[in-house]
Each structure stands twice: as C-alpha cells, then as structure tokens.
Amino acid sequence: MTVHKQFLVRAAARNNAEWCAVMSRSHGLAGAFEPQVWAAPVRTPLFYPDAVTLVPGADPAALAARIDTSAPGASVKDSFADLDLTGAGFRVLFEAQWIHRPASAPDTTPDLAWNVAGDPDTLHAWALAWDNGSGNPDLFRPELLDDPATFVLAGRSADGRVVAGAVASHSDQVVGISNVFALDGGPDAAWPVVLDAMHWLFPTLPVVGYEHGEQLAAAVCHGFEPVGPLRIWLHG
C-alpha cells in the first residue's frame, strides 16, 4: 500500500469512527476515543459497530475488553483487516474496501434535486425512504440534527418526495459518505445526486467511505477507487 493510500485509510477510519460516535450519542450512548480505537462500553445502535480501530496493529485483547460482548450483536470494525478476533469469540461477518474519490463534480448530471435535512420532519421522511419498509426508520433520531459535522442529504423527485440520499460526515481532511440509497435504481441512481451535494457543500475535500459487493462496483463506476481492505467482526 502506498503512503498516500495509508493516509486515506487512516483518515477514512477516523472519519467513520467519528460518525459512529455521533450515531451512538444520538441514542444516548457515550463512546471514547483512545490512541488505537474508538469503543463504546454498551451495545451501540443497530448496524453500528461497538469499536472501530484507528491504527494498524491494535491489541485484540484490549479491544475486546472495551466492549460488551455479553449482549447479542456486538461487532468490531477492523479498519485495516489485520486483526484475529476468533480467540475472543468473533467471526468475520463480511469484508469490504475503503473507497476514495478526489474532490470533483460528479461525472453524471443528477436527475434529482437535493437538500440537507434540517428539521425532524424532513429527517423522518428521509429515514422512511432509507428504511423502505424494513422496520427501522427510528434509527435516525432528531438528535442527529444537532451535530454540526453531520449532513443528511435528501434527493427529491419532481413532486418533492425523498427518493434517494446519504449521510455525509465532515472531518478536517475528508468527508465521509454512508447510508447511500435510492428507492429506484439503487446506488447508480443515488451517487450522481450525492456527489453533486458533496461538490457544493465540500468542494475541496476528497470523499471517502466503504462498500462491498455490488455497491462497491457501483461506487467505482462513479469515480471511486478502492484504497484498502477492512473487516467487520461479529461476536457469537
């Protein structure tokens, strides 16, 4: 891995950990940043890890001791895919790639208008579209709107409905993108409007995130480059 890619992976991991911390705080849960890891001592919200490594070579035993493995669903984001957590009762849930896109306009002109959710009703409409009937729209709580580094991006159809979107997490060196969705057309339909929003909101910052499978392939088609592997470990 080149020095530049090492920098990007560390920046992406830190950015993602900051977003996980914001999401946890919105649910009233406090985590802590330490030199090697961000970790929460109690179970984090659905789909969010209990720990995120910030540097290569984190101590597996110390990491596992910082989280609650007695509660179902405990997980770790192994940002550098270099840990072995099997001895602590974890298994690999999936592997993915950190992705990076230089600061630039989207390659494809978006078909949708967009705005940043700024009130609870707009956030709820966004969450309902993101959830698409899966039963978890309350994962995104109004407290998210209080965080100055979090931008919930809503892509809207001609009649004003939220039909696509993402969450942008602003850091000093990068802006992270997560929860990319579109009700029709999947990520290929979402990325043009999301990248248009990024270009307007953060014109000088590179965009990072992580994807796997078909979502990774779609991101690559829209100008992203895979820069390094990560793993998600699940306890039990």
C-alpha positions as CSV (number, residue, x, y, z in Angstrom):
1,M,0.0,0.0,0.0
2,T,1.4,3.4,-0.9
3,V,1.9,6.2,1.6
4,H,-1.0,8.1,0.1
5,K,-3.4,5.1,0.4
6,Q,-2.2,4.6,4.0
7,F,-3.1,8.2,4.8
8,L,-6.5,7.8,3.1
9,V,-7.4,4.6,5.0
10,R,-6.4,6.2,8.3
11,A,-8.4,9.3,7.5
12,A,-11.4,7.2,6.4
13,A,-11.3,5.0,9.5
14,R,-11.1,8.1,11.8
15,N,-14.0,9.8,9.9
16,N,-16.1,6.6,10.1
17,A,-15.4,6.3,13.9
18,E,-16.5,9.9,14.4
19,W,-19.7,9.1,12.6
20,C,-20.3,6.0,14.7
21,A,-19.7,8.1,17.8
22,V,-22.3,10.7,16.6
23,M,-24.9,8.0,15.9
24,S,-24.3,6.5,19.3
25,R,-24.6,9.8,21.1
26,S,-27.9,10.4,19.3
27,H,-29.1,7.3,21.1
28,G,-27.8,8.5,24.4
29,L,-24.7,6.2,24.3
30,A,-21.2,7.5,25.0
31,G,-18.1,6.0,23.5
32,A,-14.5,7.1,23.9
33,F,-11.6,7.7,21.5
34,E,-8.2,6.2,22.5
35,P,-5.0,6.0,20.5
36,Q,-5.8,2.7,18.9
37,V,-9.6,2.5,18.9
38,W,-12.9,4.2,19.3
39,A,-15.1,2.0,21.5
40,A,-18.4,2.0,23.3
41,P,-18.8,0.1,26.6
42,V,-22.5,-0.7,25.9
43,R,-24.2,-2.0,22.8
44,T,-24.4,0.5,20.0
45,P,-27.4,1.2,17.7
46,L,-28.4,-1.4,15.2
47,F,-26.0,-1.8,12.2
48,Y,-23.3,0.2,14.1
49,P,-20.1,-1.3,15.5
50,D,-19.1,-1.3,19.2
51,A,-15.5,-0.5,18.2
52,V,-13.6,0.9,15.3
53,T,-9.8,0.5,15.0
54,L,-7.9,3.8,14.2
55,V,-4.4,2.4,13.6
56,P,-3.0,-0.8,12.3
57,G,-2.0,-3.4,14.8
58,A,-4.5,-2.7,17.5
59,D,-4.3,-5.0,20.5
60,P,-7.2,-7.6,20.1
61,A,-7.5,-8.5,23.8
62,A,-7.6,-4.9,24.9
63,L,-10.1,-4.0,22.2
64,A,-12.5,-6.9,23.2
65,A,-12.2,-5.8,26.8
66,R,-13.6,-2.4,26.0
67,I,-16.9,-3.5,24.6
68,D,-19.9,-5.5,25.9
69,T,-19.7,-9.0,24.3
70,S,-22.4,-10.3,26.6
71,A,-25.1,-8.5,24.6
72,P,-26.1,-10.1,21.3
73,G,-24.8,-8.4,18.2
74,A,-21.5,-7.0,19.4
75,S,-19.3,-6.1,16.5
76,V,-15.9,-4.6,15.6
77,K,-14.9,-2.7,12.5
78,D,-11.3,-3.9,11.8
79,S,-10.3,-0.9,9.7
80,F,-7.1,-2.4,8.5
81,A,-8.2,-6.0,8.2
82,D,-5.2,-7.1,10.3
83,L,-6.8,-8.5,13.5
84,D,-7.6,-12.0,14.6
85,L,-10.6,-11.8,17.0
86,T,-11.5,-15.5,16.8
87,G,-10.0,-16.1,20.2
88,A,-12.4,-13.6,21.7
89,G,-15.4,-15.3,20.2
90,F,-15.8,-13.3,17.0
91,R,-16.3,-14.4,13.4
92,V,-15.9,-12.4,10.2
93,L,-19.3,-11.1,9.1
94,F,-18.1,-9.6,5.8
95,E,-15.1,-7.9,4.2
96,A,-15.2,-4.6,2.3
97,Q,-13.0,-1.9,0.8
98,W,-12.4,1.7,1.9
99,I,-13.1,3.9,-1.1
100,H,-11.8,7.3,-2.1
101,R,-12.8,9.9,-4.7
102,P,-10.9,13.2,-5.3
103,A,-12.8,16.4,-4.8
104,S,-14.6,17.0,-8.1
105,A,-18.1,17.3,-9.7
106,P,-20.0,14.1,-10.5
107,D,-19.4,12.6,-13.9
108,T,-23.1,12.2,-14.4
109,T,-25.6,15.1,-14.1
110,P,-28.1,14.3,-11.4
111,D,-31.8,13.9,-12.2
112,L,-32.8,14.8,-8.7
113,A,-32.8,18.0,-6.7
114,W,-31.4,17.7,-3.1
115,N,-31.4,19.5,0.2
116,V,-29.9,18.9,3.7
117,A,-32.4,17.7,6.2
118,G,-32.7,20.5,8.8
119,D,-35.8,19.6,10.9
120,P,-37.2,16.4,12.4
121,D,-40.0,16.1,9.8
122,T,-37.6,16.1,6.9
123,L,-35.2,13.7,8.7
124,H,-38.2,11.4,9.4
125,A,-39.2,11.5,5.7
126,W,-35.6,10.7,4.8
127,A,-35.4,7.8,7.3
128,L,-38.7,6.3,6.0
129,A,-37.2,6.3,2.4
130,W,-33.9,4.9,3.6
131,D,-35.6,2.2,5.5
132,N,-38.0,1.3,2.7
133,G,-40.3,-0.7,4.9
134,S,-37.7,-2.7,6.8
135,G,-39.0,-1.5,10.2
136,N,-36.0,0.6,11.4
137,P,-36.7,4.3,10.5
138,D,-36.4,5.4,14.1
139,L,-32.6,4.5,13.9
140,F,-32.1,8.1,12.8
141,R,-33.2,10.3,15.6
142,P,-33.7,14.1,15.7
143,E,-30.6,14.5,17.9
144,L,-28.5,13.9,14.8
145,L,-29.6,17.4,13.6
146,D,-27.7,18.9,16.5
147,D,-24.3,17.7,15.2
148,P,-22.5,20.3,13.1
149,A,-20.4,17.7,11.2
150,T,-23.4,15.6,10.1
151,F,-25.3,16.3,6.9
152,V,-28.3,14.2,6.0
153,L,-28.7,14.5,2.2
154,A,-32.2,14.1,0.7
155,G,-32.6,13.6,-3.0
156,R,-36.0,14.6,-4.1
157,S,-38.3,13.7,-7.0
158,A,-40.1,16.3,-9.0
159,D,-43.1,16.0,-6.7
160,G,-40.9,16.6,-3.6
161,R,-40.7,13.1,-2.2
162,V,-37.4,11.8,-0.8
163,V,-36.3,9.1,-3.1
164,A,-32.5,8.9,-2.6
165,G,-29.9,10.1,-0.2
166,A,-26.9,9.5,2.1
167,V,-25.3,10.8,5.2
168,A,-22.2,13.0,4.9
169,S,-19.8,13.2,7.9
170,H,-17.4,16.2,7.7
171,S,-13.8,15.9,9.0
172,D,-10.8,18.2,8.7
173,Q,-9.2,16.2,5.8
174,V,-12.1,14.2,4.2
175,V,-15.8,14.0,4.1
176,G,-17.3,10.5,4.7
177,I,-20.3,9.1,3.0
178,S,-22.5,6.3,4.3
179,N,-26.1,5.1,4.0
180,V,-26.3,5.7,0.3
181,F,-29.6,4.6,-1.1
182,A,-32.2,5.2,-3.9
183,L,-35.7,3.7,-3.9
184,D,-35.4,3.0,-7.6
185,G,-32.2,2.2,-9.4
186,G,-30.0,1.5,-6.3
187,P,-26.6,3.2,-5.8
188,D,-26.3,4.0,-9.5
189,A,-29.3,6.3,-9.2
190,A,-28.1,7.7,-5.8
191,W,-24.4,8.6,-6.5
192,P,-24.9,11.4,-9.0
193,V,-27.1,13.4,-6.6
194,V,-24.9,12.6,-3.6
195,L,-21.8,13.6,-5.4
196,D,-23.4,16.8,-6.6
197,A,-24.3,17.6,-3.0
198,M,-20.7,16.9,-1.9
199,H,-19.3,19.2,-4.7
200,W,-21.5,22.0,-3.5
201,L,-21.0,21.5,0.3
202,F,-17.4,20.5,0.4
203,P,-15.8,21.4,-3.0
204,T,-12.2,21.0,-1.8
205,L,-12.5,17.8,0.3
206,P,-12.0,14.2,-1.0
207,V,-14.9,11.8,-0.4
208,V,-14.3,8.5,1.5
209,G,-16.4,5.6,2.7
210,Y,-16.6,1.9,2.4
211,E,-18.5,-0.6,0.3
212,H,-18.5,-4.2,-0.8
213,G,-20.2,-6.3,-3.5
214,E,-22.5,-4.6,-6.0
215,Q,-22.3,-1.4,-4.0
216,L,-18.5,-1.3,-4.4
217,A,-18.8,-1.9,-8.1
218,A,-21.3,1.0,-8.4
219,A,-19.0,3.3,-6.5
220,V,-16.1,2.5,-8.7
221,C,-18.3,3.3,-11.8
222,H,-18.9,6.8,-10.2
223,G,-15.2,7.6,-9.8
224,F,-14.2,6.0,-6.5
225,E,-11.0,4.0,-6.1
226,P,-10.6,1.1,-3.6
227,V,-7.8,2.0,-1.3
228,G,-7.6,-0.7,1.4
229,P,-9.5,-3.6,3.0
230,L,-11.5,-3.7,6.2
231,R,-13.4,-6.4,8.0
232,I,-16.5,-6.5,10.2
233,W,-16.3,-9.0,13.0
234,L,-19.5,-10.2,14.8
235,H,-19.4,-11.8,18.2
236,G,-21.0,-15.2,18.7
